[in-house]
Amino acid sequence: MTDSFEPLRPFEIQVWLEARIGPIDLSLSNATLTLLLVSLLSSLLLALAMRRPQLIPDKIQFAVETYYLFIHRLTTENIREGEQFVPLIFTLFTFILGCNLIGMLPGMFTPTSQIVVTGTLALMVFTYSILLRIRRHGWGIFRTFAPPGLPGWLLPLMVPIELLSFLARPVSLAVRLFANMTAGHTVLGVIAFFGLLAPWFIQWVPMGLSVALYGVEIFIAVIQAYIFSVLSCVYIDDAM
């Protein structure tokens, strides 16, 4: 057994170029490079697909327009006055989907298998929803932590519970995406590892199972991007 056969090795952060400006770490690692690659590739592919839009779309333009309409419907059905939030949800969905899918390529890193990445995305959505809530409703929003009609003697008990449930939103949003992507890739790694150790005449069993699970992982990658986007819409709609 060598280190290259370790199932959890693909989740390790590898720093390739260290760079610091005071307390700020600007080092180039496999994680940062993959995040930049996802951003550039998704932007480039969408730009190339729509560089010459036609009234009667070709197959590529039709696919991109269908993709956009899908996210547009997802946003407007889950957020009141949702038209203004379509660019945000479109960017969020595309970025997460790209991060999920790029990790399915051999030798590539999966950014969403890192809790710091999913946590940052969840915290961004959560903070945005709070700022939107304050802008629309003012500081009176904090009265929502004390349900109307609640007896005064119950306030010391109910307010912390309501506050904790509210603060749990970004945690559940981040952990759900992180756990699903990590678990799926770990299972694939473990099966591939045992496939290498198995006798040659039964290696077709883990190989066939790996192919089947690979298809399931692609499905999960899409579903998790969808779930993250839907929950983001719910939190924004709650703020509206």
N, C-alpha and C positions, 0 to 999 in steps of 0.2 A: 504494500500500500504506500502510495506517495501522497503528498499534499494536494496534487492535482485531482485526486479522486475524492477529496472531502466534500460531502454534499453541501455544507454550508459555506464553502469557499467563495462561491459567486456573490455572497452578500457582504464580503469584506470590502471596506473602503481602502483603496490603494492610492497613496499620494505620489504623483509622478513629478511634480514640480512645486517646491515649497516657495511661498511668497507671503510676506507679512508687511503690513503697514501699521505699526504700533500694535494695538490689540486686535486689529482686523485681520482675519486669515483669508488670503486670496489665493491659497494653494490650488493647483490644478490636480484634480483626482479623477478617477474613473466615474465618480458620481457627477461631478460638475461638468465633465466633458459630455456625458450622456444627456444631461439636462439641456445643455447648449445644442447638442445634436438634434434632440427632439424638437426644440423650438425652431431651429433653422429648417429642418426637413419638413415639418408640418406647414410652416409658412411658405416654403418654396413649392411644395406639392400643390397647395391650394392656389397659389399665385399662377403657377404654370397651367393648372387645369382651367382657370378662368381668364387667361391672358387674352383670349379672343372669343368673348361670349357671343353666341349666336342665338337668333330668335328660335330656330329649331336646333336644340342642343345635340351634340354628339354624345357618345356613350360616357366619356369622362366628365363632360359638363353636366350631363344628366345625373351621374352618380354624386357629384359634389352638390348640386342643387337639391337632390333628395336628402342628402346628409344635412344640409343647412335647414331644410324645411322640417326635418325630424326634430332638430334641436329647437327650432323656432316654436314648434307645436308644444314640445316639452316645457318650454319656458312660459309661454302664454297660458297654458292650461294650469300651471301650478303657481303662477304669480299674477295677482291682479295688477293691471297696468303693466303687464310683463314685457311689452314691446321694447321698452328702454333697457331691459336687462338681457336681451338676446345676445349682444356682443360679449358680455361678461360670461354667460353660461356657455356660449359657443367656444370661447377661448379656454375656459376651464375644462370642458368635456374633451376638447381636442388634445389639450396638453396631457391630461391624465390618461386618456386612451393611448396616446403615443408613448408615454412612459411605461404603461403596462405591456404594450405589444413589443416594444423594442427589446425588452428583456427576454422575449421568446426566441430571439435570434442567437445562434451558438456564439458563445464568448462575450455576449453583451451583458451590461449591467442593468438591473431593474431599479430605477430611482424610487419607485413607490414601495419597494421592499424596505425602505428606511423610514423609521418613524419620524425623523426630523423633517423629511420631505412632506409626508402626508400631514404631519402636525402643522407645518407652516401653511400649507394650503387650507387646512381646516380653520386655523387661527385667522387667516386672511378673510375667509368668508364670514366667520363669526364676528370679527371686528367691523367688517363692512356692514353687517346687518345691525349691529348696535348703533353705529354712526347714522345709518339710515333711519333707525327708530327714533333717535334723539332729534334728528333734523325734522322729521315729520310730526312728532308728538311732543317734543320738548322733554324736559327733565321729569315730567310727571309719569313717565314710563315706569319709574321705580315703584309706583303704587301698585303695579301689576303683581308684585311679589306678595302683596297682602290682598287676597281676594275680597271683593265687597261683601259686606254682611258678616264678616268673620268676627267673632267675639274678641275683644281686646286681650283677654287672658291667653288666647291661643296664638297670638302674633309671635311671641318668642319661639314657638315651636314651628309654625308654618312658614315664616319668612326664611329661615335657614334652609328648610327643605326645598322651597320654591327656588331659592338662589342656587342651591347645589344642582338641582335638576336642570336649571338654565345653563350653568357653567359646564355641565356634563356634555353638552351638545358638541363642542369641538373635539372633546376627548373621544366620544363614540364615533364621530365622523372620521377622525384620523386613524383610530385603532382598527376600524372595520376594513378600510382599504389596505392598510399595512399588513394586517393579519392574513387576509385572503391571498394577497400576492406572495407573501413569504411562505405560507403553508403550501400553496400549490407548487411553487418552484422547489421547495424542499422535498416534497413527495417525488417530483420528477427526478431530482438529483439522487435521492435514495434508491429509486428503482433502477436508474441507470448504473449506479454504483454496484448494486447486487447483480445486475446483468453482466458486468465485467468479471465478476467473481464466479458466475455460474459456469458449469461445463458447457462446451460448445454446442452439444446436441439439444440443450434446452434453453439456449440464449434467445430463441425466438419468442419465448413466453414474456420475459420482461421487455423485450423490444416491442412486441405487439401492444403490451400494456402501456408502454411509454407513448406510442403513437396515439392511442385512444385518449390518454390523459393530456396529451399535447393539445388535442382538439378541445377537450374540456377546459383547459387553461386559457385558450384563446376566447372561448365563450365567457369565462369568468372575468377576463380582462375587460371585455366590453361591458358586461353587466355591472362590474364595480365602478366603471366610469359613469355609467348611467345612474346608479344608486347615489353616488357622491353628488352628481349634478342635481338629481331630484331633491335630495335632502337640502342642498344649498338653496334651491328654489323655495322649499318649504320655510326655511329660516328667513329668507328675504321677504316672502309673502307675509310671514308672521309680523315682521317689522312694518310692513305696509298697512 
